């Protein structure tokens, strides 16, 4: 039986009638340096970094004689090619399968020669380029929702029964998506409705969460499951929206305006997306304006112990991605 039909039947029984990130990428997909200005680069966790070019864009458009490149990583040691670090003979760097500890300052020292045509005099020119690379992940989505139902009175058992039945129906509606309803609550108020006098209404609120028991089984052994959980929660949101849309339709059309005393209040459905970040990550629009919606790895001096949205200050932390203040 469709969920909206089930709820309609319950209502009649109870009462009867009545919605890679960075700013330096070029059309070639490379990130160029900027002399004197660190370039911020954001790499999604477990993905490859973009290609970082040890040169600024203007210099790259010119002929370069005897260029040399030296990349230094966050540990202040020279980088060499390996199964994670790829450095080309033209000074391009890519980091594979990016992880939190790989975040930090990457510096390239670039030198080349200029040669005067008339004297063949050589001059060595040196330049340094800094890239601040940060691991990030997408936030985990959940949705705060609110609806209203009319009721005969703010006193009596039917209000609590409706509340429990509605929660059960919504949980069943999204069960296969490993999502569930959490923090449900309701209050009864009397509302002055134009041309209808005072009406008793239940103001119901709840959160739709993507981490129901057993949710990790939907990840299909994926290292990073946020894409799956966010896809599932979007489907859950759509199903619940359609459920309440159907409630409005059935009472406005199928029942010829004859409504049960307890029924969904048309246009009362409200929804707000709530973002959270995994431990070791947080949002900071001021510091990471090019990745303002991202959960960016917590920098040294900060940590995030739980599914909060911001990193907290802790001066003793010296690593990226700290989950505790130690």
Residue, then its C-alpha position, 0 to 999 in steps of 0.5 A: x500500500x502506498x505510504x500516503x494512502x496508509x496515512x490517509x486511512x489512519x487519519x480517518x480511523x483516528x478522527x473521522x470527518x472533520x536543494x576540484x576546487x581552486x581559482x588558478x586552473x587554466x584551460x589546460x587543467x594545470x595550476x600555475x604558480x604566482x610569484x610572491x603569492x601562495x596558490x591555494x589548491x583543494x584536493x578531494x580526499x582519495x583523489x589525485x591532485x591537479x597538475x601543479x606547474x613550477x612556473x607562472x603562466x606568463x613564463x610558461x608562454x615564453x621560451x626557457x633555457x636550461x630550466x631546473x626544478x626542485x620541489x620541496x614537500x610539507x616535511x621540508x624535504x625534496x620530493x622525488x618521484x614514487x608511487x604517490x608523487x609524480x614529477x615530470x622533467x618539465x617541473x609538473x607535480x601531481x600527488x596521487x590518492x591524496x590524504x590528510x597528512x599530505x596537506x601543507x606547503x609545496x614549494x618549487x624552486x625554478x631557475x633558468x638562463x637568459x643569454x644576451x645575443x650579442x655577447x652570449x653572456x649568461x645570467x641565471x634567474x631564480x624564482x620560487x612558487x608556493x602552493x598550499x594544498x588542502x585535502x577536502x571532502x564533501x559535507x555530509x547532508x541531512x535535512x531538517x523538516x517541519x510540517x503541520x497537521x490540524x487536530x480537534x484538540x491539543x488534549x488527547x491520545x490521538x495527537x501522540x498516536x498520529x505523531x508515532x504513526x507518521x514517524x513510522x511511515x516516514x522511516x519505512x519510506x526511506x528504510x531501503x536507503x539506509x536513512x532514518x528519522x531522528x530527533x522527532x518532536x511536536x507541539x500543539x498550538x491554536x492558530x487564528x486562520x483568516x475566515x476560519x477562526x481558531x484552529x488547533x494544529x500540530x507543529x511537527x519537526x524531524x531530521x532525516x539522517x543518512x546514517x541509519x544502523x547498517x549504513x556502511x553496508x551501502x558503501x560497497x567497500x568504498x573507502x570514501x562513502x560520502x558520495x553514496x550517503x549523500x545520494x541516498x539522503x537526496x533520494x530520501x528527501x525527494x520521497x518525503x517531499x512527494x509523500x506530503x505533496x500527495x497528502x495535499x493532493x488527496x485532500x484537495x481533490x480525491x475527497x471533494x473537500x471533505x477533510x478528516x479533523x486531523x489532516x496535513x496543512x497544505x503548504x506547511x512543509x518546510x525543509x532546510x539542508x544541514x551540513x556536517x563534517x567528518x572528524x578532522x575536517x571543517x568549514x571556514x569560508x574566510x580562510x577557504x573562500x575558494x572552497x567555501x562549501x567544502x569540509x577542508x582538513x583542519x590545519x595545524x593549531x586546530x582540530x575537530x573531534x566529531x561531526x561538527x562544521x568548524x575546526x576548534x583551536x588547539x595550539x598544541x596540534x601540529x598536524x593536518x586533520x587532527x581529531x583531538x587536542x593533544 
